[in-house]
Amino acid sequence: MLKQLFLDFSSLIYPNLCIGCGSGLVTGENYICYNCLVSMPRTYFHLISGNPLEQIFWGRVQVEKATSWFFFQKGSNYQHLLHHLKYKGLRGIGVELGRNFGSELVVTNYFSDADMIVPVPLHPKKEKQRGYNQSLAIAEGLSQQLKIPVEPDILFRRFYSETQTRKGRFERWENVSELFDLNYAGYFSGKHVLLVDDVVTTGSTLDACAQKILSCQGAKVSIATLGFASM
């Protein structure tokens, strides 16, 4: 708790400190230091066919490819980063993390056949409260490296839903199954969409988004998230 309070305070007073560990940043580092980047518990799912993230969607929804950047653990430096991204107004963290994630993916051409990047949308009420959509920030960072355009205005969230944090797998799925819709029917027809979110746990939200995108004839969906949190 004391460490979290220190990080919250330091991010406001000393923006040149790493949000992950609190150490000083040097020229070229933004929000996260080199040591935190190097020590990140990477999944390398993009190098593994049938990886654990892809398995989450087996029998639920057709996903072409899926990867997460790191294993998400409560209390870790990387939870601090995502906490500041979602709740402390530091949108730039999302762009920076997305950019670093993308720089590793682009080497393997993992998503080279994707036509567009679509962030998981927030309800307008929640986006107004937060000031931005953290998934869109991540998508923008990925786009800078992957050279794939971002399309944030087609998939939208129909209802303001309560938090998913304390819900089980079935409750999460039930809570989001009719949550998303399209502003333009058929917009994703024949397109390969890269769906982006911050952290995946049960995959229920991504599942619901993918189902709506796949309602367009000939559409395909791949998935990328920063964190992978196993249940």
BELDANOR-V786044 format. One record per backbone hydrogen bond with DSSP energy under -1.0 kcal/mol. CO is the residue of the C=O (numbers start at 1). NH is the residue of the N-H. E is the energy in kcal/mol with one decimal. If there is no record, write none. Layout:
((CO NH E) (CO NH E))
//
This chain:
((1 5 -2.4) (2 6 -2.2) (3 7 -2.4) (4 8 -2.7) (5 9 -2.4) (6 10 -3.1) (7 11 -2.1) (9 13 -2.3) (10 14 -2.6) (14 17 -1.4) (16 25 -2.9) (18 22 -1.8) (23 18 -3.5) (26 29 -2.4) (30 32 -2.0) (31 19 -3.2) (33 37 -2.0) (34 38 -2.7) (35 39 -2.4) (40 42 -2.2) (41 71 -2.7) (44 47 -1.9) (45 48 -2.0) (48 51 -1.0) (51 55 -2.2) (52 56 -1.0) (54 57 -1.2) (57 60 -2.3) (57 61 -2.1) (65 223 -2.3) (67 225 -1.9) (69 43 -1.6) (70 228 -1.9) (73 76 -1.7) (76 80 -1.5) (77 81 -1.6) (78 82 -1.9) (79 83 -2.7) (80 84 -2.3) (81 85 -1.9) (82 86 -2.4) (83 87 -2.8) (84 88 -1.1) (84 90 -1.7) (89 91 -1.5) (90 93 -1.5) (91 94 -1.2) (91 95 -1.2) (92 96 -2.7) (93 97 -2.9) (94 98 -2.6) (95 99 -2.3) (96 100 -2.2) (97 101 -2.7) (98 102 -2.6) (99 103 -1.9) (101 105 -1.8) (102 106 -2.7) (105 108 -1.1) (105 110 -1.3) (109 112 -1.4) (111 114 -2.0) (116 194 -2.8) (117 151 -3.1) (118 196 -2.2) (123 127 -2.7) (124 128 -2.2) (125 129 -1.9) (126 130 -2.6) (127 131 -2.6) (133 137 -1.7) (134 138 -1.9) (135 139 -2.3) (136 140 -2.3) (137 141 -1.7) (138 142 -2.4) (139 143 -2.6) (140 144 -1.6) (142 146 -3.1) (143 147 -2.0) (149 117 -2.8) (154 183 -2.6) (156 181 -2.2) (164 167 -1.9) (168 172 -2.5) (169 173 -2.2) (170 174 -2.8) (171 175 -1.9) (172 176 -1.1) (173 177 -1.3) (176 179 -2.0) (179 158 -3.6) (181 156 -2.7) (184 187 -1.8) (186 189 -1.8) (188 191 -2.3) (191 220 -2.7) (192 115 -2.7) (192 116 -1.3) (193 222 -2.8) (194 118 -2.8) (195 224 -2.5) (196 120 -2.6) (197 226 -1.0) (198 227 -2.9) (200 229 -2.9) (203 207 -2.7) (204 208 -2.2) (205 209 -2.2) (206 210 -2.8) (207 211 -2.5) (208 212 -1.6) (209 213 -2.2) (210 214 -2.9) (213 216 -1.7) (216 219 -2.0) (217 190 -1.4) (220 193 -3.2) (221 64 -3.1) (222 195 -3.2) (223 67 -1.9) (224 197 -1.6) (225 69 -1.6) (226 70 -2.7) (227 200 -1.9) (228 72 -2.3))
//
